[in-house]
Amino acid sequence: MTFKDYIFDCLQFHLLYPKQRQGQVAFNVLADARPDISEKVQGTEIDPFYDDEHLLAFYDFVAKSW
């Protein structure tokens, strides 16, 4: 899986579960695809699970860590 595939999976997941916020989707899909990266993000200032405003920094970190 590439980072591009991850983003596509996020879009697909959000279509299936529209009640989840984008930050929740982004983190949940990452935890499934790359738990090694999600563990580095969880609970930090860039964790988007509870705050979508962290998405830009989150995606930047994930892309660089991929």
SULPE-V647644 format. One record per pair of residues at least 24 apart in sequence whose C-alpha atoms are under 6 Angstrom apart, sorted by sequence separation. I is the first residue (numbers start at 0). J is the second residue. D is the distance in whole Angstrom. If there is no record, write none. Layout:
{{I/J/D} {I/J/D}}
//
This chain:
{{22/47/4} {23/48/4} {22/48/5} {22/51/5}}
//
